[in-house]
Amino acid sequence: MAELNVDLVAADRKVWSGAAREVSAPSVDGQVGILAGHAPLLAVLRQGTVKVSTAHGTAVEAHVTGGFVSVDGNLVTIVVDEVSELSGREPALR
C-alpha cells in the first residue's frame, strides 16, 4: 500500500512528521480526507482536529486553531497557527 509523507508544523516548531496511510483535516469548506495518490490540494483550515493514521497503525490527533494543508504527490504539509492538544504521538518524530 502506498504511503503519505506527512509534516505537521506550527509557527514555532515541527509537531509531527512521518509516514501515514490517511490524513483527515478540518478545512473551511468541510472535512478533507487524504489518501495516497490524492490530487494536488491547497485548503485553508478552521479550528478542529487533524487526524493522522500512521503507517504503523497508530493514530495521531492534534487540535488546531487554523492554518492550511497542502497536498503535492504523496507529500502532505499541514501548517497550523497553533496546536493546543496533541495525542497519540509516535516516538519516531523525524
Contacts in CASP RR format, 6 or more apart in sequence:
PFRMAT RR
TARGET T0000
AUTHOR 0000-0000-0000
METHOD contacts of the structure
MODEL  1
MAELNVDLVAADRKVWSGAAREVSAPSVDGQVGILAGHAPLLAVLRQGTV
KVSTAHGTAVEAHVTGGFVSVDGNLVTIVVDEVSELSGREPALR
1 21 0 8 1.000
1 36 0 8 1.000
2 36 0 8 1.000
2 37 0 8 1.000
2 74 0 8 1.000
3 19 0 8 1.000
3 20 0 8 1.000
3 21 0 8 1.000
3 36 0 8 1.000
3 55 0 8 1.000
3 74 0 8 1.000
4 19 0 8 1.000
4 20 0 8 1.000
4 21 0 8 1.000
4 22 0 8 1.000
4 23 0 8 1.000
4 34 0 8 1.000
4 35 0 8 1.000
4 36 0 8 1.000
4 74 0 8 1.000
4 75 0 8 1.000
4 76 0 8 1.000
5 18 0 8 1.000
5 19 0 8 1.000
5 20 0 8 1.000
5 74 0 8 1.000
5 75 0 8 1.000
5 76 0 8 1.000
6 16 0 8 1.000
6 17 0 8 1.000
6 18 0 8 1.000
6 19 0 8 1.000
6 20 0 8 1.000
6 23 0 8 1.000
6 52 0 8 1.000
6 76 0 8 1.000
6 77 0 8 1.000
6 78 0 8 1.000
7 14 0 8 1.000
7 16 0 8 1.000
7 17 0 8 1.000
7 18 0 8 1.000
7 75 0 8 1.000
7 76 0 8 1.000
7 77 0 8 1.000
7 78 0 8 1.000
8 14 0 8 1.000
8 15 0 8 1.000
8 16 0 8 1.000
8 17 0 8 1.000
8 50 0 8 1.000
8 52 0 8 1.000
8 60 0 8 1.000
8 62 0 8 1.000
8 78 0 8 1.000
8 80 0 8 1.000
8 83 0 8 1.000
9 15 0 8 1.000
9 77 0 8 1.000
9 78 0 8 1.000
9 79 0 8 1.000
9 80 0 8 1.000
10 79 0 8 1.000
10 80 0 8 1.000
10 81 0 8 1.000
10 82 0 8 1.000
10 83 0 8 1.000
11 80 0 8 1.000
11 81 0 8 1.000
11 82 0 8 1.000
14 93 0 8 1.000
15 62 0 8 1.000
15 80 0 8 1.000
15 83 0 8 1.000
15 86 0 8 1.000
16 52 0 8 1.000
16 60 0 8 1.000
16 62 0 8 1.000
16 86 0 8 1.000
16 89 0 8 1.000
16 90 0 8 1.000
16 93 0 8 1.000
17 93 0 8 1.000
17 94 0 8 1.000
18 54 0 8 1.000
18 55 0 8 1.000
18 90 0 8 1.000
18 92 0 8 1.000
18 93 0 8 1.000
18 94 0 8 1.000
19 54 0 8 1.000
19 55 0 8 1.000
19 56 0 8 1.000
20 52 0 8 1.000
20 53 0 8 1.000
20 54 0 8 1.000
20 55 0 8 1.000
20 76 0 8 1.000
21 35 0 8 1.000
21 36 0 8 1.000
21 53 0 8 1.000
21 54 0 8 1.000
21 55 0 8 1.000
21 57 0 8 1.000
22 33 0 8 1.000
22 34 0 8 1.000
22 35 0 8 1.000
22 52 0 8 1.000
22 53 0 8 1.000
23 33 0 8 1.000
23 34 0 8 1.000
23 50 0 8 1.000
23 51 0 8 1.000
23 52 0 8 1.000
23 53 0 8 1.000
23 69 0 8 1.000
23 76 0 8 1.000
23 78 0 8 1.000
24 31 0 8 1.000
24 32 0 8 1.000
24 33 0 8 1.000
24 34 0 8 1.000
24 50 0 8 1.000
24 51 0 8 1.000
25 31 0 8 1.000
25 32 0 8 1.000
25 33 0 8 1.000
25 34 0 8 1.000
25 43 0 8 1.000
25 45 0 8 1.000
25 50 0 8 1.000
25 51 0 8 1.000
25 69 0 8 1.000
25 78 0 8 1.000
26 32 0 8 1.000
26 45 0 8 1.000
26 46 0 8 1.000
26 47 0 8 1.000
26 48 0 8 1.000
26 49 0 8 1.000
26 50 0 8 1.000
26 64 0 8 1.000
27 43 0 8 1.000
27 44 0 8 1.000
27 45 0 8 1.000
27 46 0 8 1.000
27 69 0 8 1.000
28 43 0 8 1.000
28 44 0 8 1.000
28 45 0 8 1.000
28 46 0 8 1.000
29 43 0 8 1.000
32 41 0 8 1.000
32 43 0 8 1.000
32 69 0 8 1.000
34 41 0 8 1.000
34 69 0 8 1.000
34 71 0 8 1.000
34 76 0 8 1.000
36 74 0 8 1.000
37 73 0 8 1.000
37 74 0 8 1.000
38 71 0 8 1.000
38 73 0 8 1.000
39 71 0 8 1.000
40 71 0 8 1.000
40 72 0 8 1.000
40 73 0 8 1.000
41 69 0 8 1.000
41 70 0 8 1.000
41 71 0 8 1.000
42 68 0 8 1.000
42 69 0 8 1.000
42 70 0 8 1.000
42 71 0 8 1.000
43 68 0 8 1.000
43 69 0 8 1.000
44 66 0 8 1.000
44 67 0 8 1.000
44 68 0 8 1.000
45 64 0 8 1.000
45 66 0 8 1.000
45 67 0 8 1.000
45 68 0 8 1.000
45 69 0 8 1.000
45 78 0 8 1.000
45 80 0 8 1.000
46 66 0 8 1.000
47 63 0 8 1.000
47 64 0 8 1.000
47 65 0 8 1.000
47 66 0 8 1.000
48 63 0 8 1.000
48 64 0 8 1.000
48 66 0 8 1.000
49 61 0 8 1.000
49 62 0 8 1.000
49 63 0 8 1.000
49 64 0 8 1.000
50 61 0 8 1.000
50 62 0 8 1.000
50 64 0 8 1.000
50 78 0 8 1.000
50 80 0 8 1.000
51 59 0 8 1.000
51 60 0 8 1.000
51 61 0 8 1.000
52 59 0 8 1.000
52 60 0 8 1.000
52 61 0 8 1.000
53 59 0 8 1.000
54 60 0 8 1.000
54 90 0 8 1.000
56 90 0 8 1.000
58 88 0 8 1.000
58 90 0 8 1.000
59 88 0 8 1.000
60 86 0 8 1.000
60 87 0 8 1.000
60 88 0 8 1.000
60 89 0 8 1.000
60 90 0 8 1.000
61 85 0 8 1.000
61 86 0 8 1.000
61 87 0 8 1.000
61 88 0 8 1.000
62 80 0 8 1.000
62 83 0 8 1.000
62 85 0 8 1.000
62 86 0 8 1.000
62 87 0 8 1.000
63 83 0 8 1.000
63 84 0 8 1.000
63 85 0 8 1.000
63 86 0 8 1.000
64 78 0 8 1.000
64 80 0 8 1.000
64 81 0 8 1.000
64 82 0 8 1.000
64 83 0 8 1.000
64 84 0 8 1.000
65 80 0 8 1.000
65 81 0 8 1.000
65 82 0 8 1.000
65 84 0 8 1.000
66 80 0 8 1.000
66 81 0 8 1.000
66 82 0 8 1.000
67 78 0 8 1.000
67 79 0 8 1.000
67 80 0 8 1.000
67 81 0 8 1.000
68 78 0 8 1.000
68 79 0 8 1.000
69 76 0 8 1.000
69 77 0 8 1.000
69 78 0 8 1.000
69 79 0 8 1.000
70 76 0 8 1.000
70 77 0 8 1.000
70 78 0 8 1.000
70 79 0 8 1.000
END
